[in-house]
Amino acid sequence: MTDPAAERDLHQTYRALTDALDEGYCVIEMIFGEDERPVDFRVLEVNPAFEVQTGLTDAVGKRMREIAPDHEEFWYETYSRIALSGVPERFEHRADVLGRWYSVYAFRVGEPAHRRLAVLFNDIGERKRAEQQLRASEERIRSFGEASPDVLWMRDAATLQWTYLTPAFETIYGIGRDEALKGDNYDNWLGLIVPEDRERAAQAIAKVREGEQVAFDYRVRRPCDGTVRWLRNTDFPIRDAHGEIVQIGGVGQDITELQESGARAALLLAELQHRVRNILAMIRSLVRRSREGHDDLDEFTAHLIDRLDAMSRTQVLLTRAAGAKLSLATLIWDELQAQIADEDRVTVSGPDVALSPRSAEVLTLALHELATNAVKYGALSSSTGQLAITWAVDRGESTPCLQLVWEERCPDVRPHLIRDGFGMELIEERVPYELNGAARLVLTDRGVRAEISFPLNDGSTIVQTAVPPAAGLWQRERW
C-alpha cells in the first residue's frame, strides 16, 4: 500500500524541482487518429518557465491546435515518434507560429499506453540570430575574398584547421586550395614556412587564440617552383554570441616586392654614402694636386674649376644612367663637347661598353686631362690636327678588359705631354691603382698617344670600396 504522506512529499519535491528550472517544462499527452496518425496533443502540466519560454498562458488542459492552430506538423510527428518508440530525442527546431527557436529534450513518461511525454526546452533564438549574423558575415567575407588579390582564410579556433581559403592562396603560395585543405592543414601550412620563421608564425597564431589581433611577417617556399615569397599576415579572433572565440580570421598579403624595394633602398643609400665619401676624397686630391706647380692663383682656380666641372658632368650622367652604369661613348662625347668646338676632327669608335660608377669617375678625369692638353698644346690646338679615340674589349681573360687608345696626329705643331704633374699622375698612376688596370702616356713622332686598360667588372659598384694594390705600368717599347 502506498504511503500518502510519502507520495505527497515526492510530488512536492518534483514540483519544487520543475518550478526551479530556467528551462521550460511541460508534460503532454499525444492524441492519435486512425492508423496511429498524430492529430494533436494536450498540455497536462507546465512549470513557471513555460510561459517565459513560449509566451503562452493558460495552456494546461488545452490542446495545442486550440492554443496555436498553425503549429507546424514537425512537432506532432516528432512527439508521436518518441511516444510510440520510447526513445528520447534531443533536437533544435524553430516554432514558426511562436516565432522562436528551441533546443528540446523530449522523453516518454508513465505507461506506454498513456503516450505521454515530458518536454524540456529552452529558447535559443538569441544564439541562432548570432549564428545567422556570423554566417552572413562569413558570407560577406567569402564574397570579398573571392575577388581579393590578398589571401583570406578562416580557421577553427579549437583545431586550427583551415575551413576556408580564397583563390589568391594558390597564386601566392603556389599550391591549390583543395590540396591545402587536405589532412592536418595547420601542420601543412607550417611546413610551407621557411624553418627560421615557423616559430614566430606559430606564436602569433597562439596569441590570436588567446584573443589578440596580431600582424606578422614570414616567408614561404612555393612548392610549385621553389621560390621564396614574403607574406604579411593580419589575424584576428572571431567570437560567438557568448564571447567565445570560435574561429580565427586572417588576411595574407604578398609583400615580396615591398621587401625587395626596401632592400634596394638600403643598397642605394649605402651607395650614396660611399659615393659622397669617394667624391669628397677625390675633390680633396684635386685641390691639393692642382695647387702644386701653380704659383698663379687665377691659373690654379681655372684648372680646379675645369676638373670639378668634369667630375660634375660625370655625376650627372651617372644619376641618369639606369642601373648605375654609364655608356663609355656617352662619357667620351660629353667631355669632348665641353672642350672642343670642331667635332669633325675627332673620330670616336668602339663597341657598346657600360662602365661602373668607379670606372666612370676615374676615366672621366683622365679624359679631361687629355682633352685639355690636346686643346692647349696638342692636335686640337691646330686647325689641321686630328684626334682618334678607339677602344675594344679583350675577352681572353676571365674578366673582360677594356683597352682604350687616345691618339693625336699633329702635322704642323710639335705637341707636348701633359705638363701638369697631377694630370700625368692621374693617367699613369691613379688608373692602375683605382681600377686595377694599366696606363701609359707617350709622345710619338705624330703626336700624343695614351693607352688605358682596366677590367670591366660587371658587379662592381661604388659600394665596393676596397681597391687593389698598385699595378705595374705597361713595359712596352716606345712607338
Secondary structure as UniProt FT lines:
FT   HELIX           4..20
FT   STRAND          24..32
FT   HELIX           34..36
FT   STRAND          38..46
FT   HELIX           48..54
FT   TURN            60..61
FT   HELIX           64..67
FT   TURN            69..70
FT   HELIX           73..85
FT   STRAND          89..95
FT   TURN            96..99
FT   STRAND          100..109
FT   HELIX           112..114
FT   STRAND          116..123
FT   HELIX           125..147
FT   STRAND          151..156
FT   TURN            157..159
FT   STRAND          162..165
FT   HELIX           168..173
FT   HELIX           177..180
FT   HELIX           185..192
FT   HELIX           195..209
FT   TURN            210..211
FT   STRAND          214..221
FT   TURN            223..225
FT   STRAND          228..239
FT   TURN            241..242
FT   STRAND          245..254
FT   HELIX           256..291
FT   TURN            292..293
FT   HELIX           297..320
FT   HELIX           322..324
FT   STRAND          326..327
FT   HELIX           328..339
FT   HELIX           343..345
FT   STRAND          346..349
FT   STRAND          354..355
FT   HELIX           357..376
FT   HELIX           379..381
FT   TURN            383..384
FT   STRAND          386..394
FT   STRAND          401..409
FT   HELIX           421..425
FT   HELIX           426..430
FT   HELIX           431..435
FT   STRAND          438..443
FT   STRAND          448..455
FT   TURN            458..459
FT   TURN            462..463
//
